């Protein structure tokens, strides 16, 4: 057989091209590719005027405040939470919440949030360090702030039976494959 190499020391060498068809066939049923399908906004949910209040966990850069102003101009009610050490009410619709996942879930349980809450937006992930400024301690703190607070928030929402939109906003995203849109 011309595809096989001479036997060396009791072993036979075979070129990769010969084995390729044999190794691909059994894996075809096991592999898959996840594809996102874009939807028109009107097909994805209700119109903004039909939605209930929003809970926005605001970043330090001010995007949360801008978002509240824009949504309130459109007639939406917004509850705004800033990151703090413990739960603390600031005004009727503004308060501080801790970033620790357990403490955050506990503080949210204590809040008199409306049952008609329609959107929950976590912007704390925007406050992370730039890649050039990261060190191990800062990375741990940023992970707790972004991922940990997201877990605490989701834990609370799942316990509550919440099934509306949850937005976990970050920055510095990278495409999974080169050339893919984010």
VENHUUR-V88849 format. One line per field, one symbol per residue. phi: phi as a letter, one per 30 degrees, with the letter a starting at -180 (. if undefined). A space follows every 10 residues. Layout:
# VENHUUR-V88849
phi = ???
This chain:
# VENHUUR-V88849
phi = .ddcdddbhi cccbdeddde ddddeddedc cbbdbccdcd edddlddedc cddccccddd djdedddeed ddddjdcbcc ccdbdbdadc becbacbdde eddddddddd ddddddecbb bccddddddd edcdbedddd dddddddddd ddddeddded idbcdbcccb bidbddbeid dd
